[in-house]
Amino acid sequence: MGARKRIRANSIKEARKQKSFAILRNCPTSPIKMRLVADQIRGIEVEKALNILKYSSKVASRDIEKLLMSAIANWQAKNEGAKMEDAGLVVKEIYVDSGRVLKRIKPAPQGRGYRIRKRSNHVTLVVGSKENELVKEENA
């Protein structure tokens, strides 16, 4: 392995240490409803995001709050010596993809059947430190 390749590999490894993620699969909520909550916390500091989710009236906020706590725990497992408060953790990415759709039929007048689509979604949440972003901006 050449010097440039090794330096690049080490920088990628360090960048991965600063990021941690958690994935929630097959959550039985409509993706549209989940995206409303996800948009509220995108790019916000973790402590502030937890407060927003805790006091939100949306049902989807409970699932995203658990997911955020899981991502924080994953970050702490990667960085054992670091404290969460000192790192300045931020919700870097959060995106909601649609999951499987359960199709049901509801009886309708005159022998017809209306389609009911029970939607689900997958949520991916990435948490990273704010300091890492500042270093990247200075290098660019």
C-alpha positions in Angstrom: 0.0 0.0 0.0 1.4 3.4 -1.0 1.7 6.4 1.3 -1.2 8.3 -0.3 -3.5 5.3 0.0 -2.5 4.7 3.6 -3.1 8.3 4.5 -6.5 8.3 2.8 -7.5 5.0 4.5 -6.5 6.4 7.9 -8.5 9.6 7.3 -11.6 7.5 6.3 -11.2 5.4 9.4 -11.0 8.5 11.6 -14.1 9.9 9.9 -16.0 6.7 10.6 -15.1 6.8 14.2 -16.8 10.2 14.5 -20.0 8.9 12.9 -22.4 6.4 14.4 -25.7 5.3 13.1 -28.9 3.4 14.0 -31.5 1.9 11.8 -35.2 1.3 12.5 -36.8 -1.2 10.2 -40.5 -2.0 9.5 -41.9 0.7 11.8 -45.7 0.6 11.4 -46.2 4.3 10.7 -46.8 6.1 7.4 -43.5 7.4 6.0 -45.1 10.8 5.5 -46.0 11.1 9.2 -42.5 10.0 10.1 -40.8 12.5 7.8 -42.6 15.4 9.6 -40.8 14.5 12.8 -37.5 13.7 11.1 -37.4 17.1 9.4 -37.7 18.8 12.9 -34.4 17.3 14.2 -32.2 17.2 11.1 -28.9 19.1 11.7 -29.7 19.9 15.3 -27.6 19.1 18.4 -28.4 15.9 20.1 -29.6 17.3 23.5 -31.9 19.8 21.8 -33.2 17.1 19.5 -34.0 14.9 22.5 -36.0 17.7 24.0 -37.9 18.3 20.8 -38.8 14.7 20.5 -39.7 14.3 24.2 -42.3 17.1 24.1 -43.6 16.5 20.6 -47.3 15.4 20.4 -46.7 13.2 17.3 -46.7 9.4 17.9 -43.7 8.9 15.6 -41.5 11.1 17.9 -41.4 8.2 20.4 -39.9 5.8 17.9 -37.3 8.4 16.6 -36.4 9.3 20.2 -35.6 5.6 20.9 -33.6 5.5 17.7 -31.6 8.6 18.6 -30.8 7.1 22.0 -29.6 3.9 20.2 -27.4 6.0 17.9 -25.9 7.8 20.9 -25.2 4.5 22.6 -23.5 3.3 19.4 -21.3 6.4 19.4 -20.3 5.9 23.0 -19.4 2.3 22.2 -17.1 3.4 19.4 -15.5 6.3 21.5 -15.2 4.8 25.0 -13.0 7.5 26.4 -14.9 10.6 25.0 -17.8 12.3 26.7 -21.0 13.1 24.7 -21.1 16.6 26.0 -17.6 17.4 25.0 -17.9 16.0 21.5 -20.8 18.2 20.5 -22.9 15.5 18.9 -25.2 16.5 16.0 -27.9 14.7 14.1 -26.0 14.7 10.8 -28.4 12.7 8.6 -31.8 11.3 9.1 -33.9 9.9 6.3 -37.1 7.9 6.1 -37.6 5.3 3.4 -40.9 3.5 2.8 -41.0 -0.1 3.9 -43.3 -2.9 3.1 -47.0 -2.2 2.5 -49.6 -4.6 3.8 -52.6 -4.7 1.5 -56.0 -5.4 2.9 -59.5 -5.3 1.5 -62.4 -3.5 3.1 -66.0 -4.4 2.2 -67.7 -1.6 0.3 -71.3 -1.1 -1.0 -72.7 -3.3 -3.9 -70.2 -6.1 -3.5 -67.1 -4.1 -4.1 -63.9 -4.1 -2.1 -61.8 -1.0 -1.3 -58.1 -1.4 -0.9 -56.5 -0.4 2.4 -52.7 0.0 2.3 -51.1 -0.2 5.7 -47.7 1.4 5.2 -44.5 1.0 7.1 -41.1 2.7 6.9 -37.4 2.4 7.6 -35.6 5.2 9.4 -31.8 5.7 9.3 -30.2 8.2 11.7 -26.5 9.2 11.6 -25.0 11.0 14.6 -21.6 12.7 14.4 -19.5 15.3 16.2 -19.6 18.9 15.3 -15.8 19.3 15.6 -15.2 16.9 12.7 -17.2 19.2 10.4 -15.1 22.2 11.3 -11.9 20.4 10.5 -13.2 19.4 7.1 -14.2 23.0 6.3 -10.8 24.3 7.2 -9.0 21.7 5.0 -11.3 22.5 2.0 
